[in-house]
Amino acid sequence: MIVAFSVTPMGVGESVAPAVARAVRVVRDSGLPYRTDAMFTSVEGEWDEVMDVVRRAVEAAGEGAPRVSLVLKADIREGVTDGLTSKVEAVEALLREQ
């Protein structure tokens, strides 16, 4: 499964970069495949391990915040591995054909 999530602490001022860095550090340290862009971090693995990483990332981002917002989207597809790469490669291959 691939989970794309965005976590934002509320009530901590305008910049959330330090909190996001703490959350991404949790994902990075998990050892699971992941990608981070300007809006979301996507992480790939089995349900329990991915959800545990998301939970810990939310906790890390929320340190010192009275409230945390979480947006999560999941692609649950049995038997697919390396979806973070293969899904993008499939689109890129089609773009090269045009």
C-alpha positions as CSV (number, residue, x, y, z in Angstrom):
1,M,0.0,0.0,0.0
2,I,1.0,3.6,-0.6
3,V,-0.1,6.3,1.8
4,A,0.3,10.0,1.0
5,F,-0.1,12.2,4.0
6,S,0.3,15.7,5.1
7,V,0.5,16.7,8.7
8,T,0.3,20.3,10.0
9,P,0.6,21.4,13.6
10,M,-1.9,24.2,14.4
11,G,-1.2,27.1,16.7
12,V,2.6,27.2,16.4
13,G,3.0,30.2,14.1
14,E,3.4,30.7,10.4
15,S,6.3,28.4,9.6
16,V,5.7,24.6,10.1
17,A,9.0,23.6,8.6
18,P,10.6,22.4,11.9
19,A,7.5,20.2,12.6
20,V,7.4,18.8,9.1
21,A,11.1,18.0,9.3
22,R,10.5,16.0,12.5
23,A,7.7,14.1,10.7
24,V,9.9,13.4,7.7
25,R,12.7,12.3,9.9
26,V,10.4,9.6,11.4
27,V,9.5,8.4,7.9
28,R,13.1,8.4,6.8
29,D,14.2,6.5,9.8
30,S,11.5,3.9,9.3
31,G,13.5,2.4,6.4
32,L,10.3,2.2,4.2
33,P,10.4,3.6,0.7
34,Y,9.1,7.2,0.7
35,R,9.0,10.4,-1.3
36,T,8.5,13.9,0.0
37,D,7.4,16.8,-2.1
38,A,6.1,20.3,-1.3
39,M,2.6,19.1,-0.2
40,F,2.8,15.4,0.8
41,T,5.0,12.6,2.0
42,S,4.2,9.2,0.4
43,V,5.3,6.0,2.1
44,E,5.0,2.4,0.9
45,G,4.7,-0.8,2.8
46,E,2.3,-3.1,4.6
47,W,-0.7,-1.7,6.4
48,D,0.5,-2.0,10.0
49,E,4.0,-0.7,9.3
50,V,2.8,2.3,7.2
51,M,0.1,3.3,9.7
52,D,2.6,3.1,12.5
53,V,4.9,5.4,10.7
54,V,2.1,7.9,10.0
55,R,1.0,7.8,13.7
56,R,4.6,8.4,14.8
57,A,5.1,11.2,12.2
58,V,1.9,12.9,13.4
59,E,3.1,12.7,17.0
60,A,6.5,14.1,16.1
61,A,5.0,17.0,14.1
62,G,2.6,17.8,16.8
63,E,5.2,18.2,19.6
64,G,4.3,21.4,21.4
65,A,1.2,22.1,19.3
66,P,-2.3,22.2,20.8
67,R,-3.8,20.7,17.6
68,V,-2.7,18.8,14.5
69,S,-4.3,18.4,11.1
70,L,-3.8,15.2,9.1
71,V,-4.7,14.6,5.5
72,L,-4.2,11.0,4.3
73,K,-4.9,9.2,1.0
74,A,-4.2,5.5,0.6
75,D,-3.8,3.3,-2.4
76,I,-4.5,-0.2,-1.1
77,R,-3.6,-2.8,-3.7
78,E,-2.5,-6.3,-2.9
79,G,0.5,-7.8,-4.6
80,V,2.0,-4.5,-5.7
81,T,5.5,-3.6,-4.6
82,D,7.6,-0.6,-5.6
83,G,4.5,1.3,-6.6
84,L,6.2,4.6,-5.7
85,T,8.5,4.1,-8.7
86,S,6.5,1.9,-11.1
87,K,3.4,4.1,-11.1
88,V,5.5,7.2,-12.1
89,E,7.5,5.2,-14.6
90,A,4.3,4.0,-16.4
91,V,3.2,7.6,-16.8
92,E,6.6,8.8,-18.0
93,A,6.7,6.0,-20.5
94,L,3.4,7.1,-22.0
95,L,4.6,10.7,-22.1
96,R,7.8,9.7,-24.1
97,E,5.6,8.0,-26.7
98,Q,3.7,11.2,-27.5
